[in-house]
Amino acid sequence: MLCLKGIEYPRTHSISSLLDLLGGTTTEVPVDRAALIVLTPYGALLRYDEIGPTDAEVARMPDRASLLALAARVVEWAGHTARR
């Protein structure tokens, strides 16, 4: 979405930072910000065992199915919006 809007963005896994940039446009993301930010650790931290989550962090994470559904909803919205 940022690219489509012509907004320069940093290479980051911080969904919060990216949403802040998108917030300056008329584009509304159809998913609650807090729900999206939950996905941030999956961009990098959880991909590497040496810096991966602690057992306590894993216990607080939403179930995989709900996270996949959330990600799929955002990808579908982005694709639909891009085709307009």
Buried (B, 14 or more C-beta within 10 A) or exposed (E): BBEEEEBEEEEEBEBEEBBEBBEEEEBEBEBEEEBBEBBBBBEEEBEEEEEEBEEEEEEEBEEEEEBEEBBEBBEEBBEEBEEE
